[in-house]
């Protein structure tokens, strides 16, 4: 095919001969993968600031101001939830001495998804740094599939408060425990040593979920780990042990130590409010760590 007269050329002249060379085609641009994000928090002066925040659709990152010394980061979705095939991953780092609160703008809605949806969080927390990761509850619609992976690497002096909540679905619409699959896997390394490997798996293929969960519609897992939180984990353990387990209670709470690294809480409740009130009580020290309460308008 003849080239256009206006097409640029590279011309080499060799004696009486003229050799015309077409320019090489431009290298194809590598498009960023959808649903990928990166956020970096560092300590500057007496405050923690977001040094970097980047996300590709459908993921969005919001960094509102607050009255404390920690940086707040909220994730959101352009579609208002996760649709079939969505794969969202966030890489976060909290530098030495910094503090960050990571949450969601609202509940994570998971729509009907035969192929499934996925989210992932990979976080590095530096020396004397703090990460509080407490997204709103995951709400799985009927026929949905959701898989979540969380990998947290704490420096020897790093601290972590992590909260996960999942509901039975759209209970008011008659979609109670009608999702196909919910799987959450969390691993935490402290000073290079694996201290937590936790998994929650609920699959309709293994039997009716509603019958297994009875009157409870919300499950929560909370982890309090790291140096400097020993007094808080001891207080949580004492509070939970002192509360008797009553038949027919609106909520059930259990606490388990993680060696000398901290503790894991598990809560089952009838409503999100039941679970949030319990979390707000047992994790009442968190606003003091951040210098402001991110839950004042929610819990």
Legacy VTK file of the C-alpha trace (Angstrom):
# vtk DataFile Version 3.0
C-alpha trace
ASCII
DATASET POLYDATA
POINTS 299 float
0.000 0.000 0.000
1.452 3.384 -0.975
2.296 5.702 1.868
0.679 9.098 2.218
2.668 12.021 0.864
2.390 13.711 4.249
3.693 10.703 6.176
7.036 11.503 7.894
10.093 9.659 6.630
13.633 9.038 7.811
16.019 9.572 4.873
19.548 8.116 4.676
21.730 9.235 1.756
24.520 6.861 0.713
26.525 8.271 -2.204
24.190 8.594 -5.143
21.629 6.264 -3.567
18.788 7.382 -1.363
17.377 4.902 1.113
14.024 5.773 2.640
13.095 4.086 5.928
9.648 4.196 7.456
9.655 5.087 11.158
8.957 2.155 13.461
5.371 1.896 14.634
4.754 3.452 18.040
5.016 1.061 20.968
1.574 0.064 22.191
0.588 1.782 25.403
-0.036 -0.481 28.335
-3.456 0.417 29.651
-3.773 0.294 33.436
-5.868 -2.591 34.674
-9.332 -1.601 35.823
-10.042 -1.547 39.521
-6.439 -1.036 40.653
-5.425 1.443 43.343
-2.374 2.623 45.250
-2.243 4.792 48.345
0.767 5.823 50.425
0.604 7.578 53.793
3.615 9.223 55.409
4.263 11.228 58.531
5.101 14.882 57.906
5.687 17.002 60.982
3.066 16.033 63.517
0.516 14.712 61.043
0.044 11.866 58.626
-0.595 12.837 55.021
-1.561 11.014 51.844
1.524 11.261 49.658
0.078 9.244 46.814
-3.424 8.171 45.812
-4.162 6.572 42.467
-7.061 4.448 41.260
-8.568 3.189 38.013
-12.299 2.785 37.415
-14.447 1.380 38.936
-12.345 2.013 42.056
-12.227 5.495 43.538
-10.196 6.862 46.467
-11.434 9.699 48.670
-9.158 11.455 51.186
-11.273 13.751 53.393
-9.826 16.042 56.027
-10.342 15.295 59.711
-9.522 16.857 63.075
-6.996 14.235 64.109
-3.405 13.505 63.194
-4.138 10.412 61.053
-4.866 10.304 57.328
-8.290 9.027 56.297
-8.848 7.145 53.042
-12.207 5.895 51.781
-12.739 3.585 48.834
-15.774 3.868 46.597
-17.087 2.406 43.356
-18.367 4.194 40.259
-21.033 1.531 39.865
-22.300 1.668 43.427
-21.213 -1.908 44.079
-19.492 -4.943 42.594
-20.915 -6.487 39.430
-20.121 -9.827 37.839
-16.447 -10.130 36.975
-15.244 -7.124 38.993
-11.719 -7.543 40.354
-10.616 -4.695 42.629
-7.210 -4.510 44.311
-5.677 -1.852 46.541
-2.040 -1.581 47.552
-1.488 0.542 50.672
1.567 1.597 52.628
1.776 3.417 55.943
5.226 4.841 56.541
7.170 4.831 59.793
5.410 6.769 62.539
2.321 7.452 60.396
-1.314 6.538 61.086
-4.057 5.778 58.575
-7.752 4.969 58.690
-8.968 2.965 55.680
-12.669 2.415 55.124
-15.424 2.490 52.507
-17.833 5.258 51.623
-20.786 2.907 52.210
-21.655 -0.764 52.396
-20.109 -2.948 49.688
-23.023 -4.248 47.626
-22.312 -7.421 45.671
-24.783 -7.910 42.844
-25.760 -11.207 41.248
-22.509 -12.572 39.857
-22.323 -16.092 38.396
-18.603 -15.648 37.554
-17.902 -14.005 40.880
-16.321 -10.798 42.168
-13.000 -10.254 43.921
-11.326 -7.671 46.124
-7.817 -7.613 47.533
-5.916 -5.468 50.024
-2.130 -5.625 50.336
-0.774 -3.320 53.029
2.644 -2.579 54.496
2.724 -0.883 57.906
6.042 0.597 58.988
7.807 0.897 62.327
5.672 2.656 64.978
2.939 3.069 62.356
-0.776 2.297 62.658
-3.355 1.030 60.184
-7.029 0.943 61.120
-8.877 -0.884 58.318
-12.616 -0.921 58.978
-14.795 -1.014 55.864
-18.574 -0.954 56.049
-20.353 -4.283 55.881
-20.422 -6.451 52.754
-23.996 -7.022 51.533
-24.261 -9.992 49.166
-27.363 -10.076 46.982
-29.081 -13.325 46.020
-27.019 -15.330 43.527
-23.823 -13.377 44.181
-20.265 -14.627 44.659
-17.646 -12.655 46.559
-14.020 -13.433 47.411
-11.791 -11.212 49.488
-8.065 -11.467 50.210
-6.221 -9.314 52.748
-2.467 -9.464 53.309
-0.988 -7.185 55.966
2.740 -6.918 56.661
3.531 -5.153 59.955
7.004 -4.016 60.910
8.098 -5.249 64.339
6.692 -2.073 65.905
3.666 -1.733 63.615
0.048 -1.839 64.811
-3.156 -3.017 63.185
-6.866 -2.798 63.935
-8.839 -4.622 61.256
-12.626 -5.062 61.109
-14.657 -7.143 58.650
-18.442 -7.416 58.614
-20.822 -9.327 56.350
-24.613 -9.373 56.440
-27.166 -11.951 55.360
-28.032 -9.788 52.345
-31.118 -7.759 51.546
-33.176 -9.164 54.388
-36.018 -6.669 53.910
-36.370 -7.856 50.294
-36.555 -11.511 51.289
-32.950 -12.222 50.314
-31.697 -13.615 53.604
-28.527 -15.758 53.264
-29.326 -16.400 49.592
-25.920 -15.576 48.111
-23.942 -18.384 46.501
-20.539 -17.747 48.047
-18.668 -15.505 50.461
-14.992 -16.235 51.104
-12.600 -14.019 53.056
-8.942 -14.839 53.688
-6.668 -12.718 55.861
-2.996 -13.148 56.660
-0.919 -10.911 58.919
2.854 -10.930 59.282
4.451 -9.156 62.240
8.162 -8.472 61.976
8.362 -10.973 59.123
6.632 -13.715 61.161
3.225 -15.073 60.220
0.943 -14.502 63.220
-2.543 -14.782 61.671
-3.992 -16.848 58.872
-7.762 -16.593 59.104
-10.467 -17.692 56.698
-14.251 -17.432 56.581
-16.049 -19.445 53.905
-19.801 -19.601 53.415
-21.141 -21.470 50.389
-24.711 -22.364 49.541
-23.389 -25.554 47.940
-22.436 -26.786 51.416
-26.001 -26.517 52.715
-28.626 -23.881 53.397
-27.003 -20.849 55.031
-30.191 -19.523 56.655
-30.717 -22.729 58.625
-27.121 -22.723 59.840
-27.137 -19.116 61.038
-30.530 -19.245 62.690
-31.594 -15.856 64.032
-28.313 -14.087 63.269
-27.913 -11.826 60.245
-24.505 -10.210 60.749
-21.044 -11.666 61.290
-17.944 -9.653 62.204
-14.267 -10.398 62.715
-11.955 -7.863 64.354
-8.196 -8.109 64.871
-6.141 -6.011 67.293
-2.465 -6.692 66.760
0.915 -5.124 67.409
3.209 -3.541 69.946
1.635 -0.942 72.220
-1.847 -2.486 72.133
-1.229 -5.077 74.856
-3.335 -3.258 77.456
-6.221 -2.927 75.026
-6.170 -6.590 74.026
-6.061 -7.622 77.700
-9.050 -5.390 78.427
-10.993 -6.830 75.475
-10.263 -10.381 76.580
-11.356 -9.633 80.154
-14.567 -7.946 79.002
-15.555 -10.816 76.737
-14.755 -13.480 79.329
-16.814 -11.658 81.940
-19.925 -11.633 79.742
-21.966 -14.832 80.133
-23.261 -16.617 77.056
-27.060 -16.595 77.160
-29.360 -18.774 75.103
-31.293 -16.658 72.627
-29.004 -13.625 73.022
-29.155 -10.952 70.344
-25.393 -11.186 69.938
-22.605 -13.648 70.584
-19.023 -12.515 71.229
-15.831 -14.573 71.422
-12.207 -13.496 71.807
-9.057 -15.507 71.163
-5.467 -14.468 71.888
-2.874 -14.444 69.109
0.148 -15.403 71.187
1.722 -12.209 72.451
0.735 -10.313 69.282
-2.870 -9.393 70.158
-6.322 -10.903 69.799
-9.108 -11.767 67.380
-12.767 -10.982 68.060
-15.717 -12.772 66.481
-19.224 -11.402 66.769
-22.604 -12.651 65.561
-25.592 -10.326 65.819
-29.156 -9.957 64.698
-28.653 -6.492 63.191
-25.810 -4.311 61.975
-26.608 -1.973 64.863
-26.152 -4.793 67.408
-22.731 -5.620 66.000
-21.633 -2.011 65.548
-22.581 -1.127 69.126
-20.486 -4.042 70.367
-17.533 -3.099 68.186
-17.798 0.541 69.208
-17.679 -0.504 72.854
-14.804 -2.976 72.615
-12.798 -0.840 70.178
-13.485 2.403 71.971
-9.754 3.150 72.164
-9.408 3.554 68.368
-10.514 7.232 68.108
-7.791 8.082 70.625
-5.197 6.437 68.387
-6.398 8.448 65.391
-7.055 11.745 67.178
-10.626 11.837 65.858
-13.534 9.420 65.613
-14.312 8.175 62.092
-17.331 6.338 63.497
-19.038 9.281 65.200
-21.587 9.580 62.391
-21.942 5.839 61.765
-21.697 3.800 64.973
LINES 1 300
299 0 1 2 3 4 5 6 7 8 9 10 11 12 13 14 15 16 17 18 19 20 21 22 23 24 25 26 27 28 29 30 31 32 33 34 35 36 37 38 39 40 41 42 43 44 45 46 47 48 49 50 51 52 53 54 55 56 57 58 59 60 61 62 63 64 65 66 67 68 69 70 71 72 73 74 75 76 77 78 79 80 81 82 83 84 85 86 87 88 89 90 91 92 93 94 95 96 97 98 99 100 101 102 103 104 105 106 107 108 109 110 111 112 113 114 115 116 117 118 119 120 121 122 123 124 125 126 127 128 129 130 131 132 133 134 135 136 137 138 139 140 141 142 143 144 145 146 147 148 149 150 151 152 153 154 155 156 157 158 159 160 161 162 163 164 165 166 167 168 169 170 171 172 173 174 175 176 177 178 179 180 181 182 183 184 185 186 187 188 189 190 191 192 193 194 195 196 197 198 199 200 201 202 203 204 205 206 207 208 209 210 211 212 213 214 215 216 217 218 219 220 221 222 223 224 225 226 227 228 229 230 231 232 233 234 235 236 237 238 239 240 241 242 243 244 245 246 247 248 249 250 251 252 253 254 255 256 257 258 259 260 261 262 263 264 265 266 267 268 269 270 271 272 273 274 275 276 277 278 279 280 281 282 283 284 285 286 287 288 289 290 291 292 293 294 295 296 297 298
